[in-house]
């Protein structure tokens, strides 16, 4: 390991601008003669749009244009797409309803945009938007997925009868039924995986500028994947041709999945910039963010798991209803299917699994990927039902897990995945030791003396990152390939620019990616610049989500570095008149092994560009690109231990200990990896104890501000103990697995297992707020008294 | 319209602004000091915290006119020259990821440390977590922010 190489806790290169207020986020940018957009949004969850009277708004101060959905569709702007086709069990395709960036004849959720105002200032635009009079005919609304499937429920889209988008299955149902029928013990569980709002701290923003002279568009946007945005805006929405559209995602203040998608506002602003021949800027308020950013989770699931007489799992059957909201967002169909049911085997050797998923329309905000995306829902189910089964069987939950762990690799599960590496017992042992699991009974007894209920809970999670390979996901319905690209440019003075299709919005790529390059050639990290987030600079990329930037994005960089190294050695061998095989690159030198002869790195760069003395036939310059398509998913895994103390008088829960043991494969920068885990755990605690999107039965969003939606704050979470026990991924050159989502995946079941352990009542759904916990404590007491 | 005059980061500024201009709008849009951020519309998230006459204030919740004659310090004006010890502590302890909440966190942290040190009170981890009730971070899980403030407090005490 070098000072700034792989494994070093290098402080972040990007921090200086952020700690001095010099970050450059989209809303910090203002163009000449900037105009501002405000959207007219439906106050109803479900209504016909009978007419729009724009006359008053059009006459107001500063108003440049008031535009509606009929104008948008009239200009040929396409409907928003879903990028993954999922078929029902009977082979039929998705029942997908149309989604126009501005609604034309019907609105389907509170916040659905029907018109936009462009004005000289933000205040003028917002005032005029208030004055646009929309004539609505209200329709009955449905907000819960289970209700949407009832006979006679309001129809959200005409072409989705019964609001059913698809009825999909994975696994062998008959074999699973048979295994469960023959089981010595069957545990059943119903799970409500609560609906969440992602809430990156930077609200979404877009600035669209049309250059009439060049017939060219520029879009600054808060995106996790600017190239995907450009592709979709061009190829599917026909807003601007791809070669005439530059998309820039500058500093982006967090994403967590919610900034993957191409939203109506980006489409509308680009179109409006062409209509008005002005630069059009829109920045979401937090209230708008609650109303329009894609939500996450929202599953209702029943599951049955069967064990033989030796407590080995014989089968798992799962029935899930997934709420996709009012429209199908970009990856919404993949989340509750291929990112969910494929992980139902957890860390366990289970011969028979069947998962059934019904995806449903409701009059709510579209639901799509949020940190973990399907994998938290799978992990929560598997780890809650394992803990429940252990209690029913009267065995130690840790030992029930250990007995059923997959112990040899590769391991083919019955639900598509081939796990390639791991040491599940190693992570379990590390976590139990770090948490002093053996000492828990004494701590529980001590807490009881103080009148507190103390509980401990485990979760042994597995997830899948770097969704791949492209041909495989294509065969499952993905509309895109999930590779990554990179370009390494060595300048004549030897400094290096790395252009990557990954996008950093807090992950620290400018540091970790540079560490890999610094180590490879023994160069100072300051000589390496990472370039990302601009379609004019980086040719293409698939962006950052699903913890893919390490296993996929960095692998593309490594592949390009291989090509650079090969050319550097050819040049140096030619100049030094030695064989390439005798050369090693270290300490910024290309050395002839075993001698004191060498070329400095910058001398090779200069030789490549002067081209005075290159091998015969070699092109000048030193620039190499690569596209990397992974051979398999990667499988981060680990065990989390949560210990809580609960005040039975108030139901208030305090997390007194949280221990993580993660297997992320190779770790580039432990400081950054630990930070990712910290943040994921906090979001997991948020889901388990605090956060909940709540709609009234009329479809009004009741949790639409930080007054009503409980974000984790500093005094809601403890300090965390993060440990690593790693096995390298065999599927990529550095052995990386990805670390961005594990915390959000492993934490909710660990917390809920701890709370239900403490109170002695397993009948508790997330979020475990003090009133719910108090009620569950007292329900348990009443039950014991009755018995 | 209202005429306002105040000192921002040591420089006197005069302007005529609409009456309802918020201090954060004045800083961001009129003075183009975009390090102060807006993360919510209910005075909850703390991304907009600046110092007004030496006290941490949410600049989204006061009018620019209310800062008439005041000394305002934003994240851009916190350091004299190099980095303020709290800025350095946030970097050294990896107390930031996406950076959006960071200016407000640092401005709250310096105010918090100054108050505790002036009162001779110990700034424990528990106290830091309680004092951060007006600042939301979605990235870090607060673990390293708490470490950064502990470290920044020690650095400020040593100045």
Interface residues (C-beta under 8 A of the other chain):
Chain A: X11 X12 X14 X15 X16 X17 X18 X19 X20 X21 X22 X23 X24 X25 X27 X28 X30 X123 X199 X200 X201 X202 X203 X251 X252 X253 X254 X256 X285 X286 X287 X505 X506 X507 X508 X671 X672 X674 X675 X678 X679 X680 X681 X682 X683 X705 X706 X707 X711 X712 X713 X714 X715 X717 X719 X720 X743
Chain B: X18 X20 X28 X29 X32 X33 X34 X35 X36 X37 X38 X39 X40 X41 X42 X44 X45 X47 X74 X75 X76 X79 X83 X87 X88 X90 X91 X92 X94 X96 X97 X98 X99 X100 X101 X102 X103 X106 X125 X126 X128 X129 X130 X132 X133 X135 X136 X137 X138 X139 X140 X141 X142 X143 X144 X145 X146
